[in-house]
Amino acid sequence: MANFSKYQIATCIAILFHIIGLVGILAFNSSLIIQSTPINLLLSGGLLVWTQQQKNSYYYFFVVIVAVAGFAVEVIGVNTSLLFGNYSYGKVLGVKFKNVPVLISLNWFIIIYCCGITVHTLLTSVIDKVAAQTKTPPLIVKVISIITDGATLAVLFDWLMEPVAIKLGFWQWKGNGAIPVYNYICWALISLLLLIVFHVLPFNKQNKFAINLLLIQFMFFLLLRTFL
C-alpha cells in the first residue's frame, strides 16, 4: 500500500469537502450544506495545524495573535462601523460574541496563514535566484515583496469571497447592500500588519497543504461566484 504524506491526505480531504459543498449549494441549494460551514472552517484550520512542520511556540503565538486580532477588528467593525463599513453577520457562522461569530477568528487565521505561506514559498525561490545572479541578497526587497504581495492576495481572496458570502447569508452590508471600497482598504492594512507578524516570527514557513487549500478555496468561491 502506498504511503501518503500528510499534505496529500489533507488535500484529498479538503477537495472532498469542498466538492460536497459546491455540489450541495449549486445543484441542490442545500441549507444543510450552507449551515455546515463552521464544520468546514474547523476542518480546514485543523488540517493546517496538522500539516505545519516543526511547530514551535512562535507558531502557536502567531495563530493566537491572528485569531485574536482578526476577531477584535471584526468586533470593532460590526459594532462601530469604524472598520470595513456598515455590516452585520447572519446566523450561518454559528455562535456569536459581541455580534461577531467566534469562528471568524479561525477564518482570519486560515486566510492570512495560507496567503503568507503561498507568497513566501513562491517569492523566496524567485528572489533567491535573482540574488544568486546579482551576488547581492535583496533582503529588504524580499521582506517588502512577501508582506505586500501577501496582503494583496488576501484582499483578492476577500474580493472573490464577498458576493458569495452575502448570497449564502454569512454577512450583509447595510444601506444599499453594496460592498464599500473601504472594506478592501481595511483588509489590505490589517492583512499587511498581520503578515509583518507572520514574517518576523521565526517558525517554519513551508506547508504545501496551505498552498493547496488556498487554491481549492479560490476555485470554490470562483465557481460559486460564477454560477450561484
C-alpha positions in Angstrom: 0.0 0.0 0.0 1.3 3.4 -0.9 2.4 5.7 1.9 0.6 9.1 1.6 2.1 12.2 3.1 0.2 14.5 5.4 -0.1 17.0 2.6 -1.7 14.5 0.3 -4.2 13.2 2.9 -5.1 16.8 3.9 -5.5 17.9 0.3 -7.8 15.0 -0.6 -10.0 15.7 2.5 -10.2 19.4 1.6 -11.1 18.6 -2.0 -13.7 16.2 -1.0 -15.4 18.5 1.5 -15.3 21.5 -1.0 -16.8 19.3 -3.8 -19.6 18.2 -1.5 -20.2 21.8 -0.6 -20.1 23.0 -4.2 -22.5 20.3 -5.4 -24.8 20.8 -2.5 -25.1 24.5 -2.9 -25.2 24.7 -6.7 -27.2 21.6 -7.5 -29.5 21.3 -4.5 -29.4 24.7 -2.9 -29.0 22.7 0.4 -29.4 24.7 3.5 -27.8 21.8 5.4 -24.6 22.3 3.4 -24.6 26.0 4.0 -25.2 25.6 7.7 -22.3 23.2 7.9 -19.8 25.9 7.0 -18.5 26.0 10.6 -17.5 22.4 10.2 -15.6 23.2 7.1 -13.8 26.0 8.8 -12.8 23.9 11.8 -11.7 21.1 9.4 -9.6 23.4 7.3 -8.0 25.1 10.3 -7.3 21.7 11.9 -5.7 20.4 8.8 -3.5 23.4 8.5 -2.2 23.0 12.1 -1.7 19.2 11.5 0.4 19.8 8.4 2.5 22.5 9.9 6.1 21.3 10.1 8.2 21.8 13.3 5.5 23.5 15.3 7.2 25.7 17.9 6.0 28.4 20.4 6.3 31.1 17.8 4.0 29.3 15.5 1.3 28.9 18.2 1.8 32.6 19.2 1.2 33.6 15.5 -2.0 31.5 15.5 -3.3 33.2 18.7 -2.2 36.7 17.5 -4.0 36.4 14.2 -7.1 34.8 15.7 -7.4 37.5 18.5 -6.6 40.4 16.2 -9.0 39.1 13.5 -11.8 38.8 16.0 -11.1 42.2 17.6 -11.2 44.1 14.3 -14.5 42.4 13.4 -16.0 43.4 16.8 -14.9 47.0 16.1 -16.2 46.9 12.6 -19.6 45.4 13.4 -20.3 47.5 16.5 -18.9 50.8 15.4 -18.5 50.8 11.6 -15.1 52.3 12.0 -13.5 49.4 10.2 -14.7 47.8 6.9 -18.0 49.7 6.8 -21.6 49.2 8.0 -22.3 45.4 8.1 -23.7 42.7 10.2 -23.3 38.9 10.5 -26.0 36.3 9.8 -26.5 33.0 11.7 -24.6 30.7 9.3 -21.2 31.0 11.0 -22.5 30.0 14.4 -22.3 31.3 17.9 -21.6 35.0 18.3 -19.9 37.2 20.9 -20.4 40.9 20.6 -22.4 40.3 17.4 -19.4 38.5 15.8 -19.3 34.8 15.1 -16.5 33.3 17.2 -15.3 31.2 14.3 -14.5 34.3 12.3 -11.2 34.3 14.2 -10.4 31.0 12.6 -11.2 32.3 9.1 -8.7 35.2 9.6 -6.0 32.6 10.6 -6.8 30.5 7.5 -6.6 33.4 5.1 -3.6 35.1 6.5 -1.6 31.9 7.0 -2.4 30.5 3.6 -1.6 33.8 1.8 1.6 34.2 3.8 2.8 30.7 3.1 1.9 30.8 -0.6 3.7 34.1 -1.3 6.6 33.3 0.9 7.1 30.0 -0.9 6.8 31.5 -4.4 8.7 34.7 -3.9 11.6 33.3 -1.8 12.7 30.9 -4.6 12.4 33.7 -7.3 14.2 36.4 -5.2 16.9 33.9 -4.2 17.6 33.1 -7.8 17.9 36.9 -8.6 20.2 37.3 -5.5 22.5 34.4 -6.7 22.8 36.0 -10.2 23.4 39.6 -9.0 25.6 38.5 -6.0 23.5 40.8 -3.8 21.0 39.3 -1.4 18.0 41.7 -1.6 16.7 41.1 2.0 14.7 44.3 2.1 13.1 43.6 -1.3 12.3 40.1 -0.2 10.6 41.3 3.1 8.6 44.0 1.4 7.5 41.8 -1.5 6.4 38.9 0.7 4.4 41.2 3.0 2.8 43.4 0.4 2.1 40.7 -2.1 0.6 38.5 0.7 -1.7 41.4 1.7 -2.7 41.9 -1.9 -3.5 38.2 -2.2 -5.6 38.3 1.0 -7.6 41.3 -0.4 -8.1 39.5 -3.7 -9.4 36.5 -1.8 -11.8 38.7 0.1 -13.0 40.3 -3.1 -13.7 36.9 -4.6 -15.5 35.7 -1.5 -17.6 38.7 -0.6 -20.5 38.3 -3.1 -20.8 34.6 -2.4 -20.7 35.1 1.4 -23.5 37.7 1.1 -25.7 35.3 -1.0 -25.1 32.5 1.4 -26.1 34.6 4.4 -22.7 34.8 6.1 -23.0 38.6 6.5 -24.7 41.5 4.8 -23.9 45.1 4.1 -26.4 47.7 5.2 -27.7 50.7 3.3 -28.0 49.8 -0.4 -26.1 46.5 0.2 -23.1 47.4 -1.9 -19.7 46.3 -0.8 -17.7 49.5 0.1 -14.2 50.2 -1.2 -13.4 51.0 2.5 -13.8 47.3 3.3 -10.9 46.4 0.9 -8.7 49.2 2.2 -9.2 47.9 5.8 -8.5 44.3 4.6 -5.3 45.5 3.0 -4.0 47.4 6.0 -4.9 44.7 8.6 -3.5 41.9 6.4 -0.3 43.9 6.0 0.1 44.2 9.7 -0.6 40.5 10.4 1.7 39.5 7.6 4.5 41.5 9.2 4.0 39.3 12.3 4.0 36.3 10.0 7.3 37.3 8.5 9.0 38.4 11.8 8.2 35.3 13.9 10.7 32.5 13.4 8.7 29.4 12.6 8.8 27.1 9.6 7.1 28.6 6.7 6.9 25.6 4.4 3.5 24.0 4.1 2.4 22.5 0.8 -1.2 22.0 2.1 -1.6 25.7 2.8 -0.9 26.5 -0.8 -3.3 23.7 -2.0 -6.0 24.8 0.4 -5.8 28.4 -0.9 -6.1 27.2 -4.5 -9.0 24.9 -3.5 -10.8 27.8 -1.8 -10.1 30.2 -4.7 -11.6 27.7 -7.1 -14.6 27.0 -4.8 -15.5 30.7 -4.4 -14.8 31.4 -8.1 -17.2 28.7 -9.2 -19.8 29.8 -6.7 -19.4 33.5 -7.7 -19.8 32.5 -11.4 -22.8 30.1 -11.1 -24.6 30.9 -7.9 
